[in-house]
């Protein structure tokens, strides 16, 4: 991966988390890394509401 992979996605819930978000540090299982929010959305993930 050529980016720093700061966006965490949960494979099961299809929700992604950004650094500083309420659940970013809690997400530890079934992680998929994305380079940007646009990449996560293109893969069918939605942003965490918190």
Order of alpha helices (4+ residues) and beta strands (2+ residues): beta-beta-beta-alpha-beta
